[in-house]
Amino acid sequence: MDIKEIQSLIKFVAKSGASEVKLEMEDIKITIRTGSHTSTPETTIVQQIPMAQAPMAAAPAPAASEPAAPATPAAPAEDDSKYITIKSPIIGTFYRKPSPDKPVFVEVGQDINKGDVLCVIEAMKLFNDIESEVSGKIVKILVDDSSPVEFDQPLFLVDPS
């Protein structure tokens, strides 16, 4: 992974609203922390991993995420092509509520605006607010509460009209 790819990854993470992302590949480990809700600048830590550990850490991750990603979007794409799909920007656990005793962020049929919090995804004990990038109406919630989600997994269908 060269410096331009790392810079692109930093920009993507900053735009996604995630507060921290960890990425492990063959011989490199990257942790990106952003201060999206504070004035703290983003920090990138790049660390080399010994080659003996790389096959163990890298092999399970692609095998787990590749089959899950194509299977999920196939069904909504057939009859819901006019809707916008809001996808998970990170891997973690999906929650519809800010806490167990609070109401859900959004319901099916609810109008949303750009910037509204739709859900929370917990990643490594950090709770990341997932905000809408579009305005419209929630048509379908594609993930159950407290379910694990993968990167780029569809979470909501939004009717932009």
C-alpha positions in Angstrom: 0.0 0.0 0.0 1.6 3.3 -1.1 1.2 6.7 0.5 -1.5 7.9 -2.0 -3.7 4.9 -1.2 -3.2 5.6 2.5 -4.2 9.3 2.0 -7.3 8.3 0.0 -8.2 5.9 2.8 -7.8 8.8 5.4 -10.1 11.1 3.3 -12.7 8.3 2.9 -12.7 7.6 6.7 -13.0 11.3 7.5 -16.0 11.8 5.1 -17.7 8.6 6.5 -18.0 10.1 10.0 -16.3 7.1 11.6 -14.2 8.0 14.6 -11.8 5.1 14.3 -11.0 2.5 11.6 -8.4 -0.3 11.8 -7.2 -2.1 8.7 -4.9 -5.1 8.7 -3.4 -6.4 5.5 -0.6 -8.8 4.6 2.4 -6.8 6.0 0.8 -3.6 7.2 -1.5 -2.5 10.0 -3.2 0.9 9.8 -5.3 2.7 12.5 -7.1 5.9 11.5 -8.7 8.0 14.2 -10.6 11.1 13.3 -11.9 13.9 15.6 -15.2 14.4 13.7 -17.0 15.7 16.8 -14.1 17.6 18.3 -11.3 19.8 17.1 -8.7 17.0 17.4 -6.9 16.5 14.0 -7.0 13.1 12.4 -4.2 10.7 13.3 -2.7 7.9 11.3 -0.6 5.1 12.7 1.1 2.8 10.3 2.8 -0.3 11.8 4.6 -3.2 10.1 3.5 -6.7 11.2 6.0 -9.6 11.1 5.3 -11.9 8.1 4.6 -14.9 10.4 1.4 -13.2 11.7 0.1 -11.9 8.4 -1.5 -15.1 7.0 -3.4 -15.7 10.3 -4.7 -12.1 10.5 -5.4 -11.5 6.8 -6.8 -14.9 5.7 -10.1 -15.0 7.8 -11.2 -11.4 7.1 -11.5 -11.6 3.2 -13.1 -15.0 3.4 -15.8 -13.7 5.9 -16.6 -10.4 4.1 -16.6 -11.5 0.4 -19.5 -14.0 0.5 -21.6 -11.7 2.7 -21.4 -8.6 0.6 -22.6 -9.9 -2.8 -25.5 -11.9 -1.2 -27.1 -9.0 0.6 -27.4 -6.3 -2.1 -28.7 -8.8 -4.7 -32.2 -8.9 -3.4 -32.8 -5.2 -2.9 -31.3 -4.4 -6.3 -34.0 -6.3 -8.2 -37.2 -4.4 -7.3 -35.8 -1.4 -5.3 -33.6 0.2 -8.0 -35.3 3.6 -7.6 -34.3 3.8 -4.0 -31.0 5.0 -2.6 -29.1 2.5 -0.4 -27.4 3.7 2.7 -24.5 1.4 3.4 -22.3 0.8 6.5 -19.0 2.8 6.4 -17.4 0.4 8.9 -17.5 -3.1 10.4 -19.2 -3.4 13.7 -22.5 -4.0 15.5 -25.6 -2.2 14.2 -27.9 -0.5 16.8 -31.1 1.3 16.0 -31.2 3.1 19.4 -28.7 5.4 21.1 -29.2 3.3 24.3 -31.6 0.5 25.4 -34.0 2.8 27.1 -34.2 5.4 24.3 -36.5 5.3 21.2 -35.1 4.2 17.8 -33.4 6.8 15.6 -35.7 6.2 12.5 -38.7 4.1 11.6 -40.0 2.9 8.2 -42.0 5.7 6.5 -40.2 8.5 8.4 -38.9 11.5 6.5 -35.2 12.2 7.0 -32.9 15.0 6.1 -29.2 15.1 5.2 -27.2 14.8 8.4 -29.8 13.1 10.5 -28.5 10.2 12.6 -30.0 6.9 11.3 -28.2 4.4 13.6 -25.1 3.7 15.6 -22.4 1.2 14.8 -20.2 0.0 17.6 -16.7 -0.8 16.5 -14.1 -1.7 19.1 -16.1 -0.3 22.0 -16.6 3.0 20.2 -20.1 4.0 19.1 -20.2 5.8 15.7 -23.2 7.8 14.6 -24.2 7.0 11.1 -25.7 10.0 9.4 -27.8 10.3 6.3 -26.1 11.6 3.2 -29.4 12.2 1.5 -32.9 13.5 2.3 -36.0 11.4 1.7 -38.2 8.8 3.3 -37.0 5.5 4.9 -38.5 2.7 2.8 -36.9 -0.3 4.5 -34.5 -1.1 7.3 -32.3 -4.0 6.0 -30.5 -5.0 9.3 -31.9 -6.2 12.6 -31.0 -4.4 15.8 -27.8 -5.6 17.5 -26.7 -7.5 14.4 -23.1 -7.5 13.1 -22.5 -5.6 9.9 -19.7 -5.6 7.3 -18.1 -2.7 5.5 -20.4 -1.5 2.6 -23.3 -3.6 3.7 -26.7 -2.1 2.9 -28.5 -0.7 6.0 -31.4 1.4 4.8 -33.4 2.0 1.6 -34.4 5.7 1.1 -36.9 7.1 -1.4 -35.3 10.4 -2.4 -38.5 11.8 -4.0 
